[in-house]
C-alpha cells in the first residue's frame, strides 16, 4: 500500500548585537532539491538589494538640543584706540577699562606712554607697523593708582586689520574655590590654548591662591564687582571682571555656558538609519512560505509577507532595529520597528545578543510505502 508523508522545511538565521549594530550571517538549511537562502538586504538607497552583514540599531531622535550651540564670548575688560599722530607728533588714546573711560595723551612723541591725572597706559613694545592688511598685536601695561592698579599687563590685538582699535586677548575664565579646604581651581582658555591650575590659599581668608606658576586674587575692590587678578604666563596683575554663578556657590566665570539649540529631525545625521528587508533566494512562489518571523530577546514580529522580485522573494515590510528603552519620539512611519536589548551590562551574556529569523515552508509531499 502506497501513502504520502509531509515534511516541514524550516530556515533559521541568527545574528549578534555588537555595540549598536547586529552582525549577521546567513544559515541555509535545505530539505528540498532546490537550494534556498535567507538573508538580510538593504531596503533603500544606493545599496538597495545588497546583502548586509550588520544591522544598525537606530534611536529615533527629536532634534531637541541637537542643533549647533550658541557660544558666549567674554567681553573685553580693556580696549583702546591708537590713531595717527598729530602734527606735533603726539598721539591721543581713548581707553575703556573695567567699566571706566579715560582720555589719555602721549607724554612725548613716541614715548609709548599715555596718561592723564588718573590713569596711564604704556605700550611695552613699538612693533606696530599700521599695515592696513595686517591685524596687529601689542602688549600694554595699565595703571590706575587710585584703585590700587599698577602694572596690569595684557596682550592686546587689533579688532580688525587697520581698525587701530585694540582689545585685550579674550580669556575665558572659570574659577572655583573651596573656602573650608583653602583650595581653588582655575580654568583659563583662549582661542589658542587652555590651562588648568590647582591653587592653594596663601593665608586663610585672604582670597589669594597660588601655585608655582600662577597667582589668582579674588576681589570686589573695583566698582564693587567681583574680579580676578591673575598672574599667569604673559599676564601680570591682569584684572578680569567675573560673576558668581549662584549665591555662595564659590564659582566665578566671565562667560555663560553654551546655549543648546534644536534641530529639525530631518537634518539629523542618521547614519544608523539603515532599513532592511528579508530576502529568500531560490524560490519564486509566495504560497510556499507559511510563516516567517524575526525574534530578539525582547520582541518578535511574525506578520511578514513576501512578493516575488526577480528569482527571489522579498519581504513587503521594511524593518529597523530600535533600542528597548523609552524614545524621544516614535519610530518613523512606514517601517516595522523591532526592539532589541542594547544594555551593555548584559552584553557579557551571548544569549542576550541574538536576533533570529525563522521561515517555515509548506510541507513537502513525498511518496512512501
LINURRA-V576771 format. One record per residue. SS is DSSP state (H for helix, E for strand, L for the rest). PHI is phi in whole degrees, -180 to 180 (none if undefined). OMEGA is omega as a letter, one per 40 degrees, with the letter a starting at -180 (* if undefined). Layout:
ss:SS phi:PHI omega:OMEGA
ss:SS phi:PHI omega:OMEGA
This chain:
ss:L phi:none omega:i
ss:L phi:-97 omega:i
ss:E phi:-145 omega:i
ss:E phi:-125 omega:i
ss:E phi:-131 omega:a
ss:E phi:-100 omega:i
ss:E phi:-123 omega:a
ss:L phi:-95 omega:i
ss:L phi:-107 omega:a
ss:E phi:-128 omega:i
ss:E phi:-111 omega:i
ss:E phi:-127 omega:i
ss:E phi:-127 omega:a
ss:E phi:-119 omega:i
ss:E phi:-138 omega:a
ss:E phi:-123 omega:i
ss:E phi:-74 omega:a
ss:E phi:-141 omega:i
ss:L phi:51 omega:i
ss:L phi:92 omega:i
ss:E phi:-135 omega:i
ss:E phi:-115 omega:i
ss:E phi:-81 omega:a
ss:E phi:-125 omega:i
ss:E phi:-138 omega:a
ss:L phi:-97 omega:i
ss:L phi:-115 omega:a
ss:L phi:-112 omega:i
ss:L phi:-120 omega:a
ss:L phi:-110 omega:i
ss:L phi:-131 omega:i
ss:L phi:-139 omega:a
ss:L phi:-61 omega:a
ss:L phi:-96 omega:a
ss:L phi:-67 omega:i
ss:L phi:-123 omega:i
ss:E phi:-131 omega:i
ss:E phi:-124 omega:a
ss:E phi:-148 omega:i
ss:E phi:-93 omega:i
ss:E phi:-132 omega:i
ss:E phi:-61 omega:a
ss:L phi:-94 omega:a
ss:L phi:-146 omega:i
ss:L phi:82 omega:a
ss:L phi:-64 omega:a
ss:L phi:-96 omega:a
ss:L phi:-52 omega:i
ss:L phi:90 omega:a
ss:L phi:-82 omega:a
ss:E phi:-66 omega:i
ss:L phi:-118 omega:i
ss:L phi:-110 omega:i
ss:E phi:-142 omega:i
ss:E phi:-118 omega:a
ss:E phi:-64 omega:i
ss:E phi:-94 omega:a
ss:L phi:-99 omega:i
ss:L phi:-109 omega:i
ss:L phi:-60 omega:a
ss:L phi:-125 omega:a
ss:L phi:-86 omega:a
ss:L phi:89 omega:i
ss:L phi:-69 omega:a
ss:L phi:76 omega:a
ss:L phi:-98 omega:a
ss:E phi:-76 omega:i
ss:E phi:-65 omega:a
ss:E phi:-69 omega:i
ss:E phi:-97 omega:a
ss:L phi:-92 omega:i
ss:L phi:-90 omega:i
ss:L phi:-120 omega:i
ss:L phi:-58 omega:i
ss:L phi:-75 omega:i
ss:L phi:-69 omega:i
ss:L phi:-92 omega:a
ss:E phi:-136 omega:i
ss:E phi:-144 omega:i
ss:E phi:-159 omega:i
ss:E phi:-113 omega:i
ss:L phi:-131 omega:i
ss:L phi:-72 omega:i
ss:L phi:-60 omega:i
ss:L phi:-70 omega:i
ss:L phi:-80 omega:i
ss:L phi:-61 omega:i
ss:L phi:-85 omega:i
ss:L phi:82 omega:a
ss:L phi:-101 omega:i
ss:L phi:-107 omega:i
ss:E phi:-115 omega:a
ss:E phi:-140 omega:i
ss:E phi:-104 omega:a
ss:E phi:-115 omega:i
ss:E phi:-114 omega:a
ss:E phi:-146 omega:i
ss:L phi:51 omega:i
ss:L phi:92 omega:i
ss:E phi:-101 omega:a
ss:E phi:-124 omega:a
ss:E phi:-142 omega:i
ss:E phi:-99 omega:a
ss:E phi:-118 omega:i
ss:E phi:-126 omega:i
ss:E phi:-65 omega:a
ss:L phi:-68 omega:i
ss:L phi:-161 omega:i
ss:L phi:-53 omega:i
ss:L phi:61 omega:i
ss:L phi:-74 omega:i
ss:L phi:70 omega:i
ss:E phi:-116 omega:a
ss:E phi:-116 omega:a
ss:E phi:-143 omega:i
ss:L phi:-144 omega:a
ss:L phi:-72 omega:a
ss:L phi:-115 omega:a
ss:L phi:-135 omega:i
ss:E phi:-145 omega:i
ss:E phi:-134 omega:a
ss:E phi:-123 omega:i
ss:E phi:-78 omega:a
ss:L phi:-81 omega:i
ss:L phi:-151 omega:i
ss:L phi:-125 omega:a
ss:L phi:-101 omega:a
ss:L phi:-69 omega:a
ss:L phi:-104 omega:a
ss:L phi:58 omega:i
ss:L phi:-69 omega:a
ss:L phi:-66 omega:a
ss:L phi:-104 omega:a
ss:L phi:-126 omega:i
ss:L phi:-88 omega:a
ss:L phi:-98 omega:i
ss:E phi:-136 omega:i
ss:E phi:-158 omega:i
ss:E phi:-96 omega:a
ss:E phi:-133 omega:i
ss:E phi:-122 omega:a
ss:E phi:-118 omega:i
ss:E phi:-139 omega:i
ss:E phi:-135 omega:a
ss:H phi:-56 omega:a
ss:H phi:-65 omega:i
ss:H phi:-102 omega:a
ss:L phi:77 omega:a
ss:E phi:-96 omega:i
ss:E phi:-134 omega:i
ss:E phi:50 omega:i
ss:E phi:-87 omega:a
ss:E phi:-102 omega:i
ss:E phi:-134 omega:i
ss:E phi:-79 omega:a
ss:E phi:-131 omega:a
ss:E phi:-133 omega:i
ss:E phi:-65 omega:a
ss:L phi:-64 omega:i
ss:L phi:-146 omega:i
ss:L phi:-57 omega:i
ss:L phi:68 omega:i
ss:L phi:-83 omega:a
ss:L phi:61 omega:i
ss:E phi:-111 omega:a
ss:E phi:-117 omega:i
ss:E phi:-133 omega:i
ss:E phi:-61 omega:i
ss:L phi:-54 omega:a
ss:L phi:-74 omega:i
ss:L phi:-119 omega:i
ss:E phi:-89 omega:a
ss:E phi:-124 omega:i
ss:E phi:-131 omega:a
ss:E phi:-123 omega:i
ss:E phi:-129 omega:a
ss:E phi:-127 omega:i
ss:E phi:-114 omega:a
ss:L phi:-62 omega:a
ss:L phi:-66 omega:a
ss:L phi:-82 omega:a
ss:L phi:70 omega:i
ss:E phi:-127 omega:i
ss:E phi:-154 omega:i
ss:E phi:-136 omega:i
ss:E phi:-118 omega:i
ss:E phi:-110 omega:a
ss:E phi:-123 omega:a
ss:E phi:-137 omega:i
ss:L phi:-125 omega:i
ss:L phi:-72 omega:a
ss:L phi:-109 omega:a
ss:L phi:-159 omega:i
ss:E phi:-141 omega:i
ss:E phi:-136 omega:i
ss:E phi:-120 omega:a
ss:E phi:-135 omega:i
ss:E phi:-93 omega:a
ss:E phi:-127 omega:i
ss:E phi:-125 omega:a
ss:E phi:-69 omega:a
ss:L phi:-68 omega:i
ss:L phi:-139 omega:a
ss:L phi:-53 omega:i
ss:L phi:85 omega:a
ss:L phi:-80 omega:a
ss:L phi:60 omega:i
ss:E phi:-114 omega:a
ss:E phi:-123 omega:a
ss:E phi:-141 omega:i
ss:L phi:-142 omega:a
ss:L phi:-69 omega:a
ss:L phi:-121 omega:a
ss:E phi:-148 omega:i
ss:E phi:-137 omega:i
ss:E phi:-134 omega:i
ss:E phi:-120 omega:i
ss:E phi:-95 omega:a
ss:E phi:-146 omega:i
ss:L phi:-122 omega:a
ss:L phi:-66 omega:a
ss:L phi:-90 omega:i
ss:L phi:58 omega:i
ss:L phi:73 omega:i
ss:L phi:-107 omega:i
ss:L phi:-62 omega:i
ss:E phi:-143 omega:i
ss:E phi:-114 omega:i
ss:E phi:-102 omega:a
ss:E phi:-118 omega:i
ss:E phi:-119 omega:a
ss:E phi:-160 omega:i
ss:L phi:63 omega:a
ss:L phi:-72 omega:i
ss:E phi:-73 omega:i
ss:E phi:-135 omega:a
ss:E phi:51 omega:a
ss:E phi:-76 omega:a
ss:E phi:-106 omega:a
ss:E phi:-128 omega:i
ss:E phi:-74 omega:i
ss:L phi:-138 omega:i
ss:E phi:-140 omega:i
ss:E phi:-83 omega:a
ss:L phi:-66 omega:i
ss:L phi:-159 omega:a
ss:L phi:-55 omega:i
ss:L phi:64 omega:a
ss:L phi:-75 omega:a
ss:L phi:74 omega:a
ss:E phi:-115 omega:a
ss:E phi:-125 omega:i
ss:E phi:-153 omega:i
ss:L phi:-120 omega:i
ss:L phi:-152 omega:a
ss:L phi:-86 omega:i
ss:L phi:-62 omega:i
ss:L phi:-58 omega:i
ss:E phi:-93 omega:a
ss:E phi:-75 omega:i
ss:E phi:-121 omega:a
ss:L phi:-96 omega:i
ss:L phi:-131 omega:i
ss:L phi:-59 omega:a
ss:H phi:-52 omega:a
ss:H phi:-69 omega:i
ss:H phi:-101 omega:i
ss:L phi:-69 omega:i
ss:L phi:-77 omega:a
ss:L phi:-107 omega:a
ss:L phi:-65 omega:a
ss:L phi:-92 omega:i
ss:L phi:-89 omega:a
ss:L phi:-131 omega:a
ss:L phi:-64 omega:a
ss:E phi:-142 omega:i
ss:E phi:-132 omega:i
ss:E phi:-95 omega:i
ss:E phi:-126 omega:i
ss:E phi:-112 omega:a
ss:E phi:-91 omega:i
ss:L phi:83 omega:i
ss:L phi:-152 omega:a
ss:L phi:-130 omega:i
ss:L phi:-123 omega:a
ss:H phi:-66 omega:a
ss:H phi:-70 omega:a
ss:H phi:-77 omega:i
ss:E phi:-91 omega:a
ss:E phi:-94 omega:a
ss:E phi:-164 omega:i
ss:E phi:-144 omega:a
ss:E phi:-145 omega:i
ss:E phi:-120 omega:a
ss:E phi:-135 omega:i
ss:E phi:-118 omega:a
ss:L phi:-62 omega:a
ss:L phi:-118 omega:a
ss:L phi:-156 omega:i
ss:E phi:-152 omega:i
ss:E phi:-139 omega:a
ss:L phi:-124 omega:a
ss:E phi:-91 omega:a
ss:L phi:-94 omega:i
ss:L phi:-119 omega:a
ss:E phi:-131 omega:i
ss:E phi:-131 omega:a
ss:E phi:-80 omega:i
ss:E phi:-132 omega:a
ss:L phi:65 omega:a
ss:L phi:-103 omega:a
ss:E phi:-140 omega:i
ss:E phi:-107 omega:i
ss:E phi:-126 omega:a
ss:E phi:-61 omega:i
ss:L phi:-72 omega:a
ss:L phi:-90 omega:i
ss:L phi:-106 omega:a
ss:E phi:-113 omega:i
ss:E phi:-138 omega:i
ss:E phi:-97 omega:i
ss:E phi:-128 omega:a
ss:E phi:-71 omega:i
ss:L phi:-85 omega:a
ss:L phi:-160 omega:i
ss:L phi:-61 omega:a
ss:L phi:-110 omega:i
ss:L phi:-64 omega:a
ss:L phi:-140 omega:i
ss:L phi:-65 omega:i
ss:L phi:-61 omega:a
ss:L phi:-63 omega:i
ss:L phi:-72 omega:i
ss:L phi:93 omega:a
ss:L phi:-132 omega:i
ss:E phi:-91 omega:a
ss:E phi:-94 omega:i
ss:E phi:-109 omega:a
ss:E phi:-77 omega:i
ss:E phi:-142 omega:a
ss:L phi:-81 omega:i
ss:L phi:-118 omega:a
ss:L phi:-67 omega:a
ss:H phi:-62 omega:a
ss:H phi:-65 omega:a
ss:H phi:-105 omega:a
ss:L phi:-74 omega:i
ss:L phi:-70 omega:a
ss:L phi:-97 omega:a
ss:H phi:-59 omega:a
ss:H phi:-67 omega:i
ss:H phi:-80 omega:a
ss:H phi:-107 omega:a
ss:E phi:-76 omega:i
ss:E phi:-129 omega:a
ss:E phi:-131 omega:i
ss:E phi:-122 omega:i
ss:E phi:-123 omega:i
ss:E phi:-122 omega:i
ss:E phi:-114 omega:a
ss:E phi:-106 omega:i
ss:L phi:-58 omega:i
ss:L phi:-58 omega:i
ss:E phi:-86 omega:i
ss:E phi:-87 omega:i
ss:E phi:-128 omega:i
ss:E phi:-78 omega:i
ss:E phi:-150 omega:i
ss:L phi:-98 omega:*
